[in-house]
Amino acid sequence: MTRVIHTGDTHIGYRQYHSPERRRDFLDAFEQVVADAVADDVDAVVHAGDLFHDRRPDLPDLLGVLSALRELDDAGIPFLAVVGNHESTRGGQWLDLFGSLGLATRLGSEPVVVGETAFYGLDHVPESRRDDLDYSFAPHDAATAALVSHGLFEPFAYADWDTETVLSESSVEFDAMLLGDNHTPDTAEVLDTWVTYCGSTERASASERDGRGYNLVSFGADAPGDDAVDIRRRALETRPFVFVDAELGPAEGIDRVRDRVREHDVADAVVIVEVTGEGDPIAPAAVEEFASDRGALIARVSDRREVDVDDEVTVSFADPDDAVRDRIAEMGLSPAADEVDDVVRGELPNSNVREAVKRRVEERLDGGDSTGESGTVSTAEEVTADSTTADSTADSTGDDDGQLTLGDSR
């Protein structure tokens, strides 16, 4: 039997809410995963991409990851990983640097056998280049096989990658796909293959209300349960997020919102207050200050109520969306700008819009200059070698914030 921790979307270095404490929280969560791996003596830690939040991690974050990987190495536990869309660079990957130090293995089309299981990798590939993929993987002699990848795969939310195509066109039969990119943990069965997301290890947005964690995956005939693959969820102790729902009635205002905040233990927590209903106008800054005075690390207020409009104000069109579309058509935007507009005004939650826009732009950039004369690439490994990249140019003058970039002269 092979037992591995399946994690991903650790987003180390994310300075959420511009908070240094939140930045440290993301590294702390990864260090918890490593500590659990050592304590449980698992056979490997498998990371499904977005180890870092940015392709230019700050030095403290880089050193923190190196220290954690050395801890795994000292325990004889391999770290197997793929590259996600957040951290990818054109010239080289931090994962490759860790590999050159003997601290990590970047998965690809060749099998990496751990115990009785062969692991393969497929880095994030922009949607515009997936039609060029040839899912060719070298054969293996292991009892089971798993593909590790980063992307939004069907049948999960916001999917743009056909899982059945990957499985049916692959030259290797996989028992499981261990995925990253979707921060919500979930598992499904596609073409007799278990497909699972481990979720993120820290809350990267206020929409991620559920607790954070990772998957413990067992492969082989001795795995628990009735299948060759057993997937179990494990929780992580992360900074609490307190969600305060304040529904106001007529004539209710900031005092009612404060009462709702008082009902919760907000010490050292990230406090998200959502105001709905009716009631008087409130000053979000006053509520945030009140929560901070009660010990909250961070407080944010979102007023979801409709704003009353004076009777004298009239609207000269029947459908605002039609008016917006007409105005955009008059502007003569490029196809790329039209795509961005579709995302911004589409049905995605607000917390996903920024990442979706970034991805569309990167796909446009990559699609325009990264193919050869034939416009195609023959193998998955060739595409993923540089397909998720946007240039991370070396800065010979250095950075004041302690960031390092692959290729830096320092």
DAUR-V778714 format. One record per helix or strand of 2 or more residues. SS is the DSSP state (H for helix, E for strand). FROM is the first residue (numbers start at 0). LEN is the number of residues. If there is no record, write none. Layout:
SS/FROM/LEN + SS/FROM/LEN
//
This chain:
E/1/6 + H/15/3 + H/19/21 + E/43/4 + H/58/16 + E/77/4 + H/93/7 + E/104/2 + E/111/3 + E/116/6 + H/126/6 + E/143/7 + H/162/7 + E/175/5 + E/185/5 + E/192/5 + E/212/7 + E/228/7 + E/240/8 + H/253/9 + E/269/8 + H/283/10 + E/297/6 + H/319/12 + H/334/10 + H/349/20 + H/379/5
//
